[in-house]
Amino acid sequence: MKLFLTSYFKCVAPLLTNYIQCEGKKVVFITTASKHEKVNFYVKADKDALLKLGFVVEELDVSIEEAVEVQEKIKACDCVFVEGGNTFYLLQELKRSGADKVILEHIQNNKMYIGVSAGSMVISKSIEYVKHMDDPTCALELKGEYSSLGAVDFCIVPHYSNPPFKKAADRIIKEYTNCLTLYPISNNQAVVVEGGKTEVITA
């Protein structure tokens, strides 16, 4: 298992080179979560950071492409990059397209998964805890059923100590710290999972 889980990829991008050879590798850049966000400057910033590292970037919106195309593109890539935005909408569209299962296979095949905010939270067993940070009504098709990819048994709390999400992150920690294994990370940190080892790194 190779996971690089972030709050804001651009801030920690150079650290990725310690875990994977980036030059020439094909990354599927899934932007779906950002579609309904008013603020989405981070999408271009993260894409530019990937290009600077030498990745060949293929953008993918799983909400509009045919399920077969989505699954084929994910299977053919070296890395999956799931961008931030609304976590509930992201989960809804990953499930609808079948991308959730293909991404899980990708992770189980020991290929690199890079998550940003929503992309980091969606690989936990459930995103119910994210309700304090994101609006669940963006994903009515989930019908309140928030089981997610389940690749890990912990939960990322992104943007810890960073505005405008500081209060939301603090609320999640206060409510769930006794029942979930939480990893609060700031925009300058990442959680790296490699094999059986999990560590927090700071840029």
DRENPA-3360 file (N, C-alpha, C; in nm, 2 decimals, always signed):
BEGIN
1 = MKLFLTSY = +0.08/-0.12/+0.00/+0.00/+0.00/+0.00/+0.09/+0.12/+0.00 ~ +0.06/+0.22/-0.09/+0.13/+0.34/-0.10/+0.03/+0.46/-0.11 ~ +0.03/+0.53/+0.00/-0.07/+0.64/+0.01/+0.01/+0.77/+0.05 ~ -0.03/+0.88/-0.02/+0.03/+1.01/+0.01/-0.09/+1.10/+0.03 ~ -0.13/+1.13/+0.16/-0.26/+1.19/+0.19/-0.23/+1.33/+0.24 ~ -0.29/+1.43/+0.18/-0.26/+1.57/+0.21/-0.38/+1.66/+0.23 ~ -0.36/+1.78/+0.28/-0.46/+1.88/+0.28/-0.46/+1.97/+0.16 ~ -0.33/+2.00/+0.12/-0.31/+2.09/+0.00/-0.18/+2.04/-0.06;
9 = FKCVAPLL = -0.19/+1.97/-0.18/-0.08/+1.90/-0.24/+0.03/+1.99/-0.27 ~ +0.00/+2.11/-0.33/+0.11/+2.20/-0.37/+0.21/+2.23/-0.26 ~ +0.16/+2.24/-0.13/+0.25/+2.27/-0.02/+0.35/+2.16/+0.02 ~ +0.32/+2.04/-0.02/+0.40/+1.93/+0.02/+0.45/+1.85/-0.10 ~ +0.42/+1.89/-0.22/+0.45/+1.82/-0.34/+0.60/+1.77/-0.35 ~ +0.70/+1.85/-0.32/+0.84/+1.80/-0.33/+0.87/+1.68/-0.25 ~ +0.80/+1.66/-0.14/+0.82/+1.54/-0.05/+0.78/+1.41/-0.12 ~ +0.69/+1.42/-0.22/+0.65/+1.30/-0.28/+0.76/+1.22/-0.35;
17 = TNYIQCEG = +0.87/+1.30/-0.39/+0.98/+1.23/-0.46/+1.06/+1.14/-0.37 ~ +1.03/+1.15/-0.24/+1.10/+1.05/-0.15/+1.03/+0.92/-0.15 ~ +0.92/+0.91/-0.21/+0.84/+0.78/-0.21/+0.81/+0.72/-0.35 ~ +0.83/+0.80/-0.45/+0.80/+0.75/-0.58/+0.88/+0.82/-0.69 ~ +0.92/+0.75/-0.79/+0.98/+0.82/-0.91/+0.87/+0.88/-0.99 ~ +0.87/+1.01/-1.00/+0.76/+1.09/-1.07/+0.78/+1.11/-1.22 ~ +0.90/+1.13/-1.26/+0.93/+1.17/-1.40/+0.87/+1.06/-1.49 ~ +0.78/+1.11/-1.58/+0.73/+1.02/-1.69/+0.61/+0.93/-1.64;
25 = KKVVFITT = +0.58/+0.93/-1.52/+0.47/+0.85/-1.47/+0.34/+0.91/-1.50 ~ +0.24/+0.83/-1.54/+0.11/+0.87/-1.58/+0.02/+0.88/-1.45 ~ -0.04/+1.00/-1.43/-0.13/+1.02/-1.31/-0.26/+1.06/-1.36 ~ -0.37/+0.99/-1.32/-0.50/+1.03/-1.34/-0.54/+1.13/-1.23 ~ -0.58/+1.25/-1.28/-0.61/+1.36/-1.19/-0.76/+1.38/-1.18 ~ -0.82/+1.33/-1.07/-0.96/+1.33/-1.06/-1.01/+1.46/-0.99 ~ -1.08/+1.54/-1.07/-1.11/+1.68/-1.02/-1.26/+1.69/-0.97 ~ -1.33/+1.58/-0.97/-1.47/+1.58/-0.95/-1.52/+1.65/-0.82;
33 = ASKHEKVN = -1.45/+1.64/-0.71/-1.49/+1.69/-0.58/-1.50/+1.85/-0.59 ~ -1.42/+1.91/-0.68/-1.41/+2.05/-0.68/-1.52/+2.12/-0.76 ~ -1.61/+2.04/-0.83/-1.70/+2.09/-0.93/-1.80/+2.20/-0.87 ~ -1.84/+2.18/-0.75/-1.95/+2.26/-0.69/-1.89/+2.36/-0.59 ~ -1.76/+2.37/-0.59/-1.69/+2.46/-0.49/-1.67/+2.60/-0.56 ~ -1.71/+2.71/-0.48/-1.69/+2.84/-0.53/-1.54/+2.88/-0.54 ~ -1.47/+2.82/-0.44/-1.32/+2.84/-0.44/-1.25/+2.72/-0.49 ~ -1.18/+2.72/-0.60/-1.12/+2.60/-0.65/-0.98/+2.63/-0.72;
41 = FYVKADKD = -0.92/+2.74/-0.67/-0.79/+2.77/-0.73/-0.68/+2.66/-0.71 ~ -0.71/+2.58/-0.60/-0.61/+2.48/-0.57/-0.60/+2.37/-0.68 ~ -0.70/+2.36/-0.76/-0.70/+2.25/-0.87/-0.58/+2.28/-0.96 ~ -0.58/+2.41/-1.01/-0.47/+2.44/-1.11/-0.33/+2.44/-1.04 ~ -0.33/+2.48/-0.91/-0.21/+2.48/-0.84/-0.15/+2.34/-0.82 ~ -0.24/+2.25/-0.79/-0.20/+2.11/-0.77/-0.16/+2.05/-0.90 ~ -0.23/+2.08/-1.01/-0.19/+2.02/-1.14/-0.06/+2.07/-1.18 ~ -0.03/+2.20/-1.16/+0.10/+2.26/-1.20/+0.21/+2.19/-1.12;
49 = ALLKLGFV = +0.18/+2.16/-0.99/+0.28/+2.10/-0.90/+0.31/+1.96/-0.96 ~ +0.21/+1.89/-1.00/+0.23/+1.75/-1.06/+0.32/+1.76/-1.19 ~ +0.29/+1.86/-1.27/+0.36/+1.88/-1.40/+0.51/+1.91/-1.37 ~ +0.53/+1.99/-1.27/+0.66/+2.03/-1.23/+0.74/+1.91/-1.18 ~ +0.68/+1.82/-1.12/+0.74/+1.69/-1.07/+0.78/+1.60/-1.19 ~ +0.72/+1.63/-1.31/+0.75/+1.54/-1.42/+0.64/+1.44/-1.46 ~ +0.53/+1.45/-1.39/+0.41/+1.36/-1.42/+0.35/+1.39/-1.55 ~ +0.30/+1.29/-1.62/+0.21/+1.30/-1.73/+0.07/+1.30/-1.68;
57 = VEELDVSI = +0.00/+1.41/-1.69/-0.13/+1.43/-1.62/-0.25/+1.42/-1.71 ~ -0.34/+1.33/-1.67/-0.46/+1.31/-1.75/-0.58/+1.35/-1.66 ~ -0.65/+1.45/-1.68/-0.76/+1.50/-1.60/-0.88/+1.40/-1.62 ~ -0.96/+1.38/-1.52/-1.07/+1.29/-1.52/-1.18/+1.35/-1.43 ~ -1.30/+1.36/-1.48/-1.42/+1.40/-1.40/-1.51/+1.27/-1.41 ~ -1.52/+1.20/-1.30/-1.59/+1.07/-1.30/-1.74/+1.10/-1.30 ~ -1.78/+1.22/-1.29/-1.93/+1.25/-1.29/-1.98/+1.27/-1.43 ~ -1.90/+1.28/-1.53/-1.95/+1.31/-1.66/-1.90/+1.20/-1.76;
65 = EEAVEVQE = -1.79/+1.13/-1.74/-1.75/+1.03/-1.83/-1.82/+0.90/-1.81 ~ -1.83/+0.82/-1.92/-1.89/+0.69/-1.91/-1.81/+0.60/-1.81 ~ -1.88/+0.52/-1.73/-1.82/+0.44/-1.63/-1.71/+0.35/-1.68 ~ -1.73/+0.29/-1.80/-1.63/+0.21/-1.86/-1.50/+0.29/-1.89 ~ -1.51/+0.41/-1.94/-1.40/+0.50/-1.96/-1.33/+0.53/-1.83 ~ -1.40/+0.56/-1.73/-1.35/+0.60/-1.60/-1.26/+0.48/-1.55 ~ -1.32/+0.36/-1.55/-1.25/+0.25/-1.50/-1.13/+0.21/-1.58 ~ -1.13/+0.22/-1.71/-1.02/+0.19/-1.79/-0.90/+0.29/-1.77;
73 = KIKACDCV = -0.94/+0.42/-1.76/-0.83/+0.52/-1.74/-0.76/+0.50/-1.60 ~ -0.84/+0.46/-1.50/-0.78/+0.44/-1.37/-0.69/+0.31/-1.37 ~ -0.74/+0.21/-1.44/-0.66/+0.09/-1.45/-0.53/+0.11/-1.52 ~ -0.53/+0.20/-1.62/-0.41/+0.22/-1.70/-0.30/+0.31/-1.64 ~ -0.33/+0.38/-1.53/-0.24/+0.48/-1.48/-0.14/+0.42/-1.38 ~ -0.04/+0.50/-1.36/+0.06/+0.46/-1.25/+0.02/+0.51/-1.12 ~ -0.04/+0.63/-1.11/-0.09/+0.69/-0.99/-0.23/+0.75/-1.00 ~ -0.30/+0.74/-0.90/-0.43/+0.81/-0.89/-0.42/+0.93/-0.80;
81 = FVEGGNTF = -0.47/+1.04/-0.85/-0.47/+1.16/-0.77/-0.61/+1.21/-0.75 ~ -0.66/+1.22/-0.63/-0.80/+1.26/-0.61/-0.80/+1.39/-0.54 ~ -0.85/+1.49/-0.61/-0.85/+1.63/-0.57/-0.95/+1.66/-0.46 ~ -0.94/+1.77/-0.39/-1.03/+1.81/-0.29/-1.15/+1.88/-0.34 ~ -1.24/+1.91/-0.24/-1.37/+1.97/-0.27/-1.47/+1.91/-0.18 ~ -1.59/+1.88/-0.23/-1.70/+1.83/-0.14/-1.68/+1.68/-0.13 ~ -1.66/+1.63/-0.01/-1.63/+1.48/+0.01/-1.75/+1.40/-0.02 ~ -1.87/+1.45/+0.01/-1.99/+1.37/-0.01/-2.02/+1.36/-0.16;
89 = YLLQELKR = -2.01/+1.47/-0.23/-2.03/+1.46/-0.38/-1.93/+1.37/-0.44 ~ -1.80/+1.38/-0.39/-1.70/+1.29/-0.45/-1.73/+1.14/-0.43 ~ -1.77/+1.11/-0.31/-1.81/+0.97/-0.28/-1.92/+0.92/-0.36 ~ -2.03/+1.01/-0.38/-2.14/+0.97/-0.46/-2.10/+0.94/-0.60 ~ -2.02/+1.02/-0.66/-1.98/+1.00/-0.80/-1.88/+0.89/-0.82 ~ -1.79/+0.86/-0.72/-1.70/+0.75/-0.72/-1.78/+0.62/-0.72 ~ -1.88/+0.61/-0.64/-1.97/+0.50/-0.63/-2.05/+0.48/-0.76 ~ -2.11/+0.59/-0.81/-2.20/+0.58/-0.92/-2.12/+0.53/-1.05;
97 = SGADKVIL = -2.00/+0.57/-1.06/-1.92/+0.54/-1.18/-1.84/+0.41/-1.16 ~ -1.84/+0.35/-1.04/-1.76/+0.23/-1.02/-1.62/+0.26/-0.99 ~ -1.58/+0.39/-0.99/-1.44/+0.43/-0.97/-1.39/+0.39/-0.83 ~ -1.48/+0.38/-0.73/-1.44/+0.35/-0.60/-1.38/+0.21/-0.59 ~ -1.44/+0.11/-0.66/-1.39/-0.02/-0.66/-1.25/-0.03/-0.73 ~ -1.24/+0.04/-0.84/-1.12/+0.03/-0.92/-1.00/+0.10/-0.85 ~ -1.04/+0.21/-0.78/-0.93/+0.28/-0.70/-0.89/+0.19/-0.59 ~ -0.98/+0.12/-0.53/-0.94/+0.03/-0.42/-0.85/-0.08/-0.47;
105 = EHIQNNKM = -0.88/-0.13/-0.59/-0.79/-0.23/-0.65/-0.65/-0.17/-0.68 ~ -0.65/-0.05/-0.73/-0.53/+0.02/-0.76/-0.44/+0.03/-0.63 ~ -0.50/+0.06/-0.52/-0.43/+0.07/-0.39/-0.38/-0.07/-0.35 ~ -0.47/-0.17/-0.36/-0.43/-0.30/-0.32/-0.32/-0.36/-0.40 ~ -0.31/-0.31/-0.53/-0.20/-0.35/-0.62/-0.07/-0.28/-0.59 ~ -0.07/-0.20/-0.48/+0.05/-0.13/-0.44/+0.09/-0.02/-0.53 ~ +0.00/+0.04/-0.60/+0.02/+0.16/-0.68/-0.01/+0.28/-0.59 ~ +0.06/+0.39/-0.63/+0.05/+0.52/-0.55/-0.09/+0.58/-0.56;
113 = YIGVSAGS = -0.14/+0.62/-0.44/-0.27/+0.70/-0.44/-0.23/+0.83/-0.37 ~ -0.27/+0.94/-0.43/-0.25/+1.07/-0.37/-0.38/+1.13/-0.35 ~ -0.41/+1.17/-0.23/-0.53/+1.24/-0.19/-0.51/+1.38/-0.14 ~ -0.61/+1.46/-0.17/-0.61/+1.60/-0.13/-0.74/+1.63/-0.06 ~ -0.74/+1.66/+0.07/-0.85/+1.70/+0.15/-0.97/+1.59/+0.13 ~ -1.07/+1.62/+0.05/-1.17/+1.52/+0.02/-1.12/+1.39/-0.03 ~ -1.02/+1.40/-0.11/-0.95/+1.28/-0.17/-0.88/+1.20/-0.06 ~ -0.84/+1.27/+0.05/-0.77/+1.20/+0.16/-0.88/+1.14/+0.25;
121 = MVISKSIE = -0.99/+1.21/+0.27/-1.09/+1.16/+0.36/-1.17/+1.04/+0.31 ~ -1.19/+1.04/+0.18/-1.28/+0.94/+0.12/-1.23/+0.80/+0.12 ~ -1.10/+0.78/+0.16/-1.05/+0.64/+0.16/-1.06/+0.58/+0.30 ~ -1.12/+0.65/+0.39/-1.15/+0.59/+0.53/-1.27/+0.50/+0.51 ~ -1.31/+0.44/+0.62/-1.42/+0.35/+0.62/-1.56/+0.42/+0.61 ~ -1.57/+0.54/+0.66/-1.69/+0.62/+0.65/-1.65/+0.77/+0.65 ~ -1.73/+0.85/+0.58/-1.71/+0.99/+0.58/-1.82/+1.06/+0.66 ~ -1.88/+0.99/+0.74/-1.99/+1.05/+0.83/-1.93/+1.17/+0.91;
129 = YVKHMDDP = -1.81/+1.15/+0.95/-1.74/+1.26/+1.04/-1.72/+1.39/+0.96 ~ -1.72/+1.38/+0.83/-1.69/+1.50/+0.75/-1.81/+1.60/+0.75 ~ -1.92/+1.56/+0.81/-2.04/+1.65/+0.80/-2.01/+1.79/+0.86 ~ -1.91/+1.80/+0.95/-1.88/+1.93/+1.01/-1.80/+2.02/+0.92 ~ -1.74/+1.96/+0.81/-1.66/+2.03/+0.72/-1.72/+2.05/+0.58 ~ -1.80/+1.95/+0.54/-1.86/+1.96/+0.40/-2.01/+1.94/+0.41 ~ -2.08/+1.99/+0.31/-2.23/+1.98/+0.31/-2.28/+1.85/+0.25 ~ -2.34/+1.76/+0.33/-2.39/+1.63/+0.28/-2.50/+1.65/+0.17;
137 = TCALELKG = -2.57/+1.76/+0.17/-2.68/+1.78/+0.08/-2.64/+1.79/-0.07 ~ -2.51/+1.80/-0.09/-2.45/+1.80/-0.23/-2.46/+1.66/-0.29 ~ -2.49/+1.56/-0.21/-2.49/+1.42/-0.25/-2.61/+1.34/-0.20 ~ -2.73/+1.38/-0.25/-2.85/+1.33/-0.21/-2.87/+1.18/-0.24 ~ -2.80/+1.14/-0.35/-2.81/+1.00/-0.39/-2.75/+0.90/-0.29 ~ -2.66/+0.95/-0.20/-2.60/+0.86/-0.10/-2.71/+0.83/+0.00 ~ -2.81/+0.91/+0.02/-2.93/+0.88/+0.11/-2.88/+0.86/+0.25 ~ -2.78/+0.93/+0.29/-2.73/+0.92/+0.43/-2.64/+0.80/+0.46;
145 = EYSSLGAV = -2.60/+0.73/+0.35/-2.52/+0.61/+0.37/-2.38/+0.65/+0.33 ~ -2.29/+0.66/+0.43/-2.16/+0.73/+0.41/-2.04/+0.63/+0.41 ~ -2.07/+0.50/+0.40/-1.95/+0.41/+0.40/-1.87/+0.44/+0.27 ~ -1.74/+0.45/+0.29/-1.65/+0.49/+0.18/-1.56/+0.38/+0.14 ~ -1.44/+0.41/+0.09/-1.35/+0.31/+0.03/-1.30/+0.21/+0.13 ~ -1.27/+0.25/+0.25/-1.23/+0.16/+0.35/-1.09/+0.11/+0.33 ~ -1.00/+0.18/+0.26/-0.86/+0.14/+0.24/-0.78/+0.14/+0.37 ~ -0.82/+0.23/+0.46/-0.75/+0.24/+0.59/-0.84/+0.25/+0.70;
153 = DFCIVPHY = -0.79/+0.22/+0.82/-0.88/+0.22/+0.94/-0.86/+0.35/+1.03 ~ -0.81/+0.46/+0.96/-0.80/+0.58/+1.03/-0.87/+0.69/+0.94 ~ -0.88/+0.81/+1.00/-0.95/+0.92/+0.93/-0.86/+1.05/+0.93 ~ -0.84/+1.10/+0.81/-0.77/+1.22/+0.79/-0.86/+1.34/+0.83 ~ -0.80/+1.44/+0.91/-0.87/+1.56/+0.93/-0.79/+1.67/+0.87 ~ -0.82/+1.71/+0.75/-0.74/+1.81/+0.67/-0.75/+1.95/+0.72 ~ -0.66/+2.04/+0.68/-0.66/+2.18/+0.71/-0.66/+2.21/+0.86 ~ -0.60/+2.12/+0.94/-0.60/+2.14/+1.08/-0.51/+2.27/+1.11;
161 = SNPPFKKA = -0.57/+2.36/+1.18/-0.51/+2.49/+1.22/-0.51/+2.59/+1.10 ~ -0.56/+2.55/+0.99/-0.56/+2.65/+0.87/-0.70/+2.70/+0.85 ~ -0.71/+2.84/+0.84/-0.84/+2.90/+0.80/-0.87/+2.87/+0.66 ~ -1.00/+2.86/+0.61/-1.12/+2.88/+0.69/-1.18/+2.75/+0.76 ~ -1.09/+2.65/+0.77/-1.15/+2.52/+0.81/-1.11/+2.49/+0.96 ~ -1.04/+2.58/+1.03/-0.99/+2.56/+1.16/-1.10/+2.51/+1.26 ~ -1.21/+2.59/+1.26/-1.32/+2.55/+1.35/-1.38/+2.42/+1.32 ~ -1.40/+2.39/+1.19/-1.46/+2.26/+1.15/-1.37/+2.15/+1.19;
169 = ADRIIKEY = -1.24/+2.16/+1.17/-1.14/+2.06/+1.21/-1.14/+2.04/+1.36 ~ -1.14/+2.15/+1.44/-1.15/+2.14/+1.58/-1.27/+2.07/+1.63 ~ -1.38/+2.09/+1.56/-1.51/+2.03/+1.60/-1.51/+1.88/+1.57 ~ -1.45/+1.84/+1.46/-1.44/+1.70/+1.43/-1.35/+1.63/+1.54 ~ -1.24/+1.69/+1.57/-1.15/+1.63/+1.67/-1.22/+1.62/+1.81 ~ -1.30/+1.72/+1.84/-1.37/+1.72/+1.97/-1.47/+1.61/+1.98 ~ -1.55/+1.59/+1.87/-1.66/+1.49/+1.87/-1.61/+1.35/+1.85 ~ -1.51/+1.33/+1.77/-1.47/+1.19/+1.72/-1.34/+1.14/+1.78;
177 = TNCLTLYP = -1.27/+1.21/+1.86/-1.14/+1.17/+1.90/-1.14/+1.04/+1.98 ~ -1.26/+1.02/+2.05/-1.27/+0.90/+2.14/-1.32/+0.77/+2.06 ~ -1.37/+0.79/+1.94/-1.43/+0.68/+1.87/-1.36/+0.65/+1.74 ~ -1.28/+0.74/+1.69/-1.21/+0.72/+1.56/-1.06/+0.75/+1.58 ~ -0.98/+0.68/+1.50/-0.84/+0.72/+1.49/-0.82/+0.83/+1.39 ~ -0.79/+0.95/+1.45/-0.78/+1.07/+1.37/-0.64/+1.11/+1.34 ~ -0.61/+1.16/+1.22/-0.48/+1.22/+1.18/-0.51/+1.36/+1.14 ~ -0.50/+1.46/+1.23/-0.52/+1.60/+1.19/-0.39/+1.64/+1.12;
185 = ISNNQAVV = -0.40/+1.70/+1.00/-0.28/+1.75/+0.93/-0.31/+1.89/+0.88 ~ -0.21/+1.97/+0.89/-0.22/+2.11/+0.83/-0.19/+2.11/+0.68 ~ -0.20/+2.22/+0.62/-0.17/+2.23/+0.48/-0.03/+2.20/+0.44 ~ +0.06/+2.20/+0.54/+0.20/+2.18/+0.52/+0.24/+2.04/+0.56 ~ +0.14/+1.95/+0.58/+0.17/+1.81/+0.63/+0.11/+1.71/+0.54 ~ +0.15/+1.59/+0.55/+0.09/+1.48/+0.48/+0.10/+1.35/+0.56 ~ +0.01/+1.26/+0.54/+0.02/+1.13/+0.60/+0.07/+1.03/+0.49 ~ +0.18/+0.96/+0.52/+0.23/+0.87/+0.42/+0.21/+0.73/+0.48;
193 = VEGGKTEV = +0.15/+0.64/+0.39/+0.14/+0.50/+0.43/+0.22/+0.42/+0.33 ~ +0.31/+0.35/+0.37/+0.40/+0.27/+0.29/+0.42/+0.13/+0.35 ~ +0.36/+0.03/+0.29/+0.36/-0.10/+0.35/+0.28/-0.10/+0.48 ~ +0.33/-0.14/+0.59/+0.26/-0.14/+0.72/+0.29/-0.02/+0.80 ~ +0.37/+0.08/+0.74/+0.41/+0.20/+0.82/+0.33/+0.32/+0.79 ~ +0.29/+0.39/+0.89/+0.21/+0.52/+0.87/+0.29/+0.63/+0.94 ~ +0.32/+0.74/+0.87/+0.39/+0.85/+0.94/+0.33/+0.98/+0.89 ~ +0.35/+1.08/+0.97/+0.31/+1.22/+0.94/+0.44/+1.29/+0.90;
201 = ITA = +0.44/+1.36/+0.79/+0.56/+1.43/+0.74/+0.52/+1.58/+0.73 ~ +0.62/+1.66/+0.74/+0.60/+1.81/+0.73/+0.70/+1.87/+0.64 ~ +0.64/+1.96/+0.55/+0.73/+2.03/+0.45/+0.80/+2.15/+0.52;
% end
